[in-house]
Amino acid sequence: MTTAVAINEVLKEECIILDVDCQTKEQIISQLTDLLCQTGAVTDKAAFLEDVYLREELGSTGFENHIAIPHGKSAAVAKTRIAVGRLRRDIPWETIDGTKVRLVILFAVKESDKDVGHIKMLAKISIALGDEDVVEQLLNVPHREEMFHLLLSRSGA
């Protein structure tokens, strides 16, 4: 039996960074992975990054409205967690609508957690990010506390 996973179980305020100065998706993914390592969610940065890039090779994780949701299911993940980074400037990324990316939501999924519950959580976040008003708010909130609460409230926490 699969249990539902609430976003407040995997998103922590300290895993959100705003106005990051990166020029590439590799740079932002690395910075978000550092946050996941600092909070103990990821135990081996290199192994986790390898799994994220293996997933990227299967198909782009860039969506619409300046958003990308890269993710990795990995033995290097001790605790399933999400890290969020909003960039100071748009960066190149392969996206559905051809736009550059400014908001990156990195999923680190523990091998034992790669079940339907986490897929449903990803779907909830994706649905929330399909709302242009929500995206506009996420791209412009001045403080990470506001982004944290906005993500929780819009993703059914």
C-alpha positions, 0 to 999 in steps of 0.5 A: 500500500502506498501512502501519500506524501505531503510536501511539508514532509520533504520541503524545508525552508532552509532548502530554498535559495533566492536570487542565485547568480548561476549561468548554467543548469549544472551550476544551479543543480550543484548549488541546490545539491549543496543545500541537500547535503548540508541538511543531511538529505544527500550523503554523496554529492557526486553520486547524486549528481550522476543520478540527476544527469542520468535522468536528464539524459532521458528527457528534459526536465524543463517545463513551461513558465520559466520552470525546471524540475530536475530530479534523481532517485539515488542511493546517495539520498538519505531522506527524500527532500526538495530544494528550490532555487530562484535565479537572478537571471534566466538560464538556458534549459530545454523547456516545453515552451522554449523559454529559459528557466528562472525557477528550479525545483530539485527533487532528491528521492531516496531509492526506497521512496520511489513509489506512487506517493512521490509521483503524486507529490510531483504531480501536485507541485506540477499542477500548482506550477501550471497556474500562471498566478502562482508562478508569477508570485514564485518568481517575485516573492522577496523572501524565502519564507514567503516562497516556502508558504506559497509552495506549501499552500498551493501544493496541498500541504 
